[in-house]
Amino acid sequence: MADNFSTSASRLAGLVPLILGWTPDQFWRATPEELTGLFRSLDGHVMGGATALPLDQSTLAILKEAFPDG
């Protein structure tokens, strides 16, 4: 069991920065549920079998204005 976890964690720790742009600290602070949700959304899959559409530029601009990162 530990070998499966460590192998999977190592693989994800290498992929997440490339795919999501996260730092190692952000990766290790994330919960398995958060990672699962993110990868499902990237795959176009969400709960209930519906597909998620990609975020368009205008919606992203609205979200950035409403929730500035500082």
Residue pairs with C-beta under 8 A, 6 or more apart in sequence:
12 27
12 35
13 24
13 27
13 28
16 22
16 27
16 35
17 23
17 24
17 27
19 42
20 38
22 30
40 46
41 52
44 51
44 52
45 51
45 52
46 52
55 63
